Amino acid sequence: MQRRNFIKTLGAGAAGVVAAPFVSTAKAQETITWNMVTSWPKNFPALGTGANHLAELIETLSGGRMRVRVHGAGELVPPLEVFDAVGAGTAEMGHSASYYWRGKVAASQFFTAVPFGMNTQETNAWLYHGGGQELWDEVYAPHNLKPFPVGNTTTQPGGWFKREINSLEDLQGLKLRLPGLAGEAMNRIGVTTVNMPGSEIFTSMQTGVLDAADWVSPYNDLAFGLHQVADYYYTSAWNEPSAILEGTVNLDAWKALPDDLKAVVTQAARAANLAMISEFTYRNAQALETLVEEHGVELRTFPEDVMKALYEASQEVIAEQVERDPESKKVYDSYVAFQKLVRPSNDAGEFAYLKAREAVGA
């Protein structure tokens, strides 16, 4: 019995020897606390909650060694000042969309959405496997930022309009909220576009400051109640066939992280990206049904002359930008080359399947 007790005691002691350094090391590790500023209202569906999810992933995957405090738009900085705030170190992280910064970095627009460009699947492939991420890093490094894709709203409709668009003439003189390259294209065909935070859209539509507005997609548009201020919902997804949500990290803060925590942030961003794509696929389906069945929203597609004019205007806008900005040319050349690479496969695969499914009524 004494020998048995001795062995039991020895075992407990041995366990203590193994466990003690682990506990001691864990306690000795300093918790890194970051602030994340966003362009979205606090806890706003998918966008704001996507920022929350990214923060939670970082804390969980790091075993609590990193914590990220999320600030909604306007809580720490205004919604359209995320880029500058993170670069300056006011906050270590940002959650926004890169085309908001076109006045600062022209090439940034290609990392959110390109009119008539790649879809979500293709865009992710370009970023992860086609050199897109490396170009994004290169473009943002001079601004003291490390970027990541942290979500994607998938295909975005053409927007909400107070009146039906039956021809190109019907667009003339309209005031439309639409950022990025698509906004520039709309300007070319007689529309006046503005860029404003999402939180201002409803009131601007209600008071007549805007005649039409693009926001995100059915899930977020329903949350903002845009069906209450416009009757026509244009589903023609020319403007944002894929819309990347951008996560930024202050480059100094990034460089200060040990390699394992850099890996944590990188993988958390990937997981958040996939999670948002999946959520939008599900939530958009629910929201579109609600908009049509419960609120009587009328779905429309732009007529052929409008789509043709928008395509031509988009090509003009992009061509002019890449001609005057070498950085934009470098990014866009990579983007177009990758789109040409993957299109035959997608046409023979995904696109052909969708056509076949439609043909049989499945």
PAVO-619847 format. One record per residue (C-alpha): residue in one letter; x, y, z. Coordinates in steps of 0.001 Angstrom, whole numbers, padded with zeros to 6 digits, always signed. Example, Ala and Ser with C-alpha at 12.3 -4.5 7.8 and 13.67 -1.06 7.14 Angstrom:
2
a+012300-004500+007800/s+013670-001060+007140/
This chain:
362
m+000000+000000+000000/q+002826+002354+000882/r+004533+001563-002411/r+001274+002211-004277/n+000780+005537-002526/f+004372+006500-003283/i+003868+005786-007003/k+000589+007747-006997/t+002325+010678-005325/l+005197+010469-007769/g+002717+010501-010664/a+000995+013571-009305/g+004332+015242-008860/a+005378+014381-012380/a+002138+015817-013690/g+002850+018962-011750/v+006308+019219-013284/v+004802+019011-016791/a+001894+021359-016137/a+003693+024033-014166/p+005843+025430-016999/f+002762+025535-019302/v+000718+027521-016782/s+003645+029748-016013/t+004312+030427-019700/a+000650+031143-020388/k+000530+033643-017546/a+003738+035224-018694/q+002404+035831-022204/e+001226+039374-022660/t-002253+039793-024151/i-002174+041967-027259/t-005229+044209-027491/w-006108+045870-030774/n-008857+048282-031773/m-010777+047736-035017/v-012577+050662-036640/t-015272+049979-039228/s-017339+051718-041879/w-020507+049959-040705/p-023054+050713-037989/k-022335+048720-034851/n-023655+045152-035162/f-025171+045871-038582/p-026222+042556-040193/a-023415+040716-042006/l-021100+043734-042334/g-020942+044841-038708/t-021442+041331-037379/g-018786+040177-039849/a-016320+042504-038160/n-017372+041066-034796/h-016880+037538-036103/l-013379+038333-037340/a-012459+039721-033917/e-013853+036616-032199/l-011922+034319-034532/i-008652+036102-033799/e-009182+035799-030054/t-010223+032145-030247/l-007497+031001-032629/s-004854+032836-030626/g-005961+031152-027408/g-006742+034541-025920/r-003310+035988-026681/m-004954+038584-028948/r-008117+040556-028338/v-009767+042925-030788/r-012243+045593-029719/v-014653+046454-032524/h-015878+050037-032986/g-018859+050829-035186/a-018850+053685-037686/g-018438+057005-035934/e-017592+055558-032524/l-013863+056161-032846/v-013509+057582-036365/p-016014+058517-039114/p-016984+055655-041443/l-015001+056905-044431/e-011819+057617-042464/v-010932+054021-041645/f-008068+053905-044149/d-006271+056931-042692/a-006975+055979-039087/v-005425+052529-039397/g-002453+053765-041410/a-001758+056422-038761/g-002071+053942-035899/t-005202+055464-034374/a-006475+051875-034531/e-004582+048698-035318/m-007289+047239-037583/g-009968+048380-039999/h-012999+046761-041618/s-014341+048505-044719/a-014323+048413-048541/s-011323+049501-050565/y-013165+051464-053262/y-013969+054134-050674/w-010324+055220-050942/r-010219+055930-054686/g-009309+059561-053979/k-006246+058407-052039/v-005212+055245-053897/a-006723+054866-057362/a-005769+051189-057642/s-007671+050357-054441/q-010939+050173-056392/f-009924+046919-058094/f-009824+045214-054680/t-013544+045712-054050/a-015444+045423-057319/v-014888+045769-061057/p-017917+046433-063289/f-018585+043417-065519/g-015620+041749-063806/m-015088+038482-061980/n-017604+036814-059713/t-016922+035922-056080/q-015371+032534-056775/e-013103+033923-059467/t-012098+036939-057371/n-011086+034787-054402/a-009048+032573-056700/w-007227+035635-058034/l-006487+036917-054541/y-005367+033593-053066/h-003720+031954-056081/g-003349+034491-058892/g-001138+037132-057304/g-003922+039493-056271/q-003020+039490-052573/e+000627+040250-053319/l-000374+043219-055480/w-002739+044452-052781/d+000101+044275-050240/e+002333+046208-052624/v-000238+048941-053219/y-001007+049434-049519/a+002498+049171-048058/p+003374+052855-048725/h+000298+053773-046681/n+001480+051687-043727/l-001237+049089-044202/k-001458+045313-044591/p-004745+044318-046328/f-006811+041126-046287/p-010090+039986-047824/v-012349+039419-044816/g-015685+038877-046495/n-017635+039231-049703/t-021215+040314-050188/t-021369+038253-053415/t-023334+039568-056416/q-024892+042963-055692/p-028050+044208-057432/g-028027+047399-059478/g-029854+049379-056812/w-033127+050960-055713/f-034908+053471-057957/k-037925+055630-057267/r-039035+055322-060862/e-038877+052594-063449/i-036009+052672-065945/n-037242+051751-069421/s-034515+053393-071470/l-031232+055258-071252/e-033188+058494-071302/d-034843+057640-067979/l-031487+057765-066219/q-030619+061295-067261/g-030146+063664-064334/l-030810+061106-061612/k-028908+061439-058346/l-027578+058018-057373/r-025513+056741-054460/l-022939+054439-056078/p-019204+054354-055252/g-016170+053098-057143/l-015602+052479-060831/a-019293+051764-061363/g-020147+055215-060034/e-017763+056770-062556/a-019383+054769-065343/m-022854+055967-064317/n-021590+059556-064429/r-020578+059015-068043/i-024125+058150-069109/g-025808+061152-067496/v-026291+060128-063858/t-024897+062191-060967/t-023356+059814-058428/v-022296+060428-054854/n-020447+058396-052258/m-021897+058404-048763/p-021961+056060-045766/g-024724+053481-045776/s-026258+055005-042662/e-027176+058161-044629/i-028901+056459-047570/f-032421+056043-046203/t-032802+059666-045129/s-031251+060920-048362/m-033739+058859-050396/q-036635+059919-048187/t-035860+063641-048435/g-035117+063693-052161/v-031369+064201-051881/l-031127+060923-053823/d-033344+059498-056553/a-031747+056076-056386/a-029186+054148-054363/d-027008+051082-054474/w-026283+049658-051045/v-025431+045980-050722/s-027924+043212-051473/p-031365+042029-050280/y-030276+041148-046735/n-028723+044527-045925/d-031153+046509-048078/l-034075+045047-046156/a-032347+045868-042860/f-032064+049514-043927/g-035700+049584-045060/l-034878+050805-048555/h-038089+049241-049857/q-039908+051979-047940/v-038356+054757-050039/a-038186+053176-053519/d-040474+050825-055416/y-038130+049391-058043/y-035259+047037-057282/y-032890+046495-060193/t-031230+043102-060055/s-028863+043693-062977/a-025571+042966-061203/w-023203+044765-063556/n-021755+047118-060965/e-020503+044708-058293/p-020437+041122-059528/s-018296+040466-056458/a-017719+042884-053595/i-014766+042237-051312/l-014825+043424-047716/e-011429+044737-046736/g-009614+044115-043484/t-006603+046347-042877/v-003881+046090-040258/n-001487+048858-039331/l+001788+047712-040875/d+003860+048547-037789/a+001468+046539-035609/w+001605+043697-038122/k+005390+043574-038167/a+005470+043542-034359/l+003465+040295-034212/p+005314+036972-033839/d+004952+034642-036808/d+002372+032400-035145/l+000049+035338-034463/k+000500+036594-038007/a-000700+033162-039088/v-003659+033463-036708/v-004773+036791-038218/t-004269+035472-041765/q-006325+032336-041177/a-008987+034232-039226/a-009388+036545-042220/r-009790+033538-044555/a-012377+031965-042282/a-014286+035254-041981/n-014269+035608-045757/l-015862+032191-046289/a-018322+032697-043439/m-019647+035947-044888/i-020038+034494-048389/s-022033+031598-046971/e-024173+033873-044810/f-025039+036209-047679/t-026036+033274-049883/y-028501+032160-047225/r-029730+035518-045905/n-030175+037085-049349/a-032501+034265-050352/q-034654+034861-047293/a-034621+038641-047635/l-035481+038691-051335/e-038523+036528-050676/t-039589+038895-047889/l-039121+041981-050075/v-041189+040562-052921/e-043830+038537-051097/e-044429+040699-048025/h-043522+044204-049209/g-044499+044012-052865/v-041143+045135-054211/e-040993+045077-058005/l-037894+043392-059396/r-036574+044821-062634/t-033604+044434-064960/f-032054+047300-066860/p-033000+047381-070548/e-030475+046349-073174/d-029510+049890-074223/v-028692+050781-070606/m-026553+047689-070084/k-024682+048296-073322/a-024031+051936-072387/l-022869+050937-068912/y-020451+048370-070315/e-018943+050863-072763/a-018702+053558-070084/s-017087+051105-067648/q-014433+050171-070197/e-013715+053852-070857/v-013374+054685-067163/i-011028+051765-066516/a-008945+052433-069636/e-008432+056058-068656/q-007467+055143-065115/v-004893+052516-066082/e-003445+054901-068651/r-002783+057667-066141/d-001890+055503-063131/p+000866+052858-063507/e-000136+051195-060245/s-003703+050714-061486/k-002387+049327-064754/k-000275+046739-062955/v-003209+045574-060829/y-005746+045594-063644/d-003455+043754-066038/s-003197+040972-063469/y-006954+041030-062872/v-007853+040816-066571/a-005281+038110-067286/f-006727+035980-064493/q-010294+036587-065657/k-009344+035404-069145/l-007653+032352-067656/v-010618+031154-065601/r-013494+032154-067849/p-013390+029158-070254/s-013456+026765-067316/n-016309+028610-065619/d-018262+028868-068870/a-017918+025118-069362/g-018644+024396-065708/e-020700+026707-063474/f-022319+028762-066245/a-023161+025729-068372/y-024673+023995-065352/l-026857+026988-064436/k-028148+027187-068018/a-028858+023455-068037/r-030672+023668-064721/e-032807+026515-066000/a-033569+024682-069234/v-035059+021695-067430/g-036787+023765-064784/a-034828+022225-061931/
